């Protein structure tokens, strides 16, 4: 118990001495920005270069999705908005160079101050899970387009130390389609793009958790905290089937005295289907798989969107 208290005290000191902390995100309903590995690499380079341009801002983790961005960071609010503005400007230049529409009027950031240690932990976990939820071939420790893969992953951290390469001036210019970052501090790449280990405060982010086991529990089993953040920022979150099944089975057991979802009476299945749809944002196919309800019944409850 004393060790637990000591670890929590260390985490609290880390949090209290480094703020203010923020969660920055962009709308998840934006049009697709990145359609290839090369374009994702360019996006990673943009964050790395821009992080060097704003050393007064600390990025603890971030995640690029195909159409939006999540960042957990600390610093003065005006500096964070300025950092996002330059990321957006560089992205606009890249889109133009790819011959793609570069109108990013709706690619705006929202910012929420993180007000507690537990909140900071939940945001890091939320961001670090974001990619793997919609990319079944990855995990929070392998999704490549963010800092997530370096958290409590000694092999990945060591590989960075052994294999990193210093980015050239021309590589940096290509990343931002300009020369205004020629004098930044050295930036190192891995696998052909700026490595988050080089410009993110991974160690400090890890120090907000008691240890690796604490982090692993939070990222793999603490589903409710993810639902809370999604609701706060107005984002539609997706759960893996396993996570959703575990959460809903527990509720079913408490309400209906059985965790066997397929054995529930018809009316109970309807009630659980509504819970899954409205509280957990489950899709119709997920509901059908888990409850073995007729597709027509589910579609009548939750009509699919038509375009």
Beta strands, then each sheet from edge to edge (+ up, - down):
strand 1: 21-26
strand 2: 58-64
strand 3: 69-74
strand 4: 109-114
strand 5: 165-166
strand 6: 188-190
strand 7: 193-194
sheet 1: 2+ 3- 1+ 4-
sheet 2: 5+ 6- 7+
end
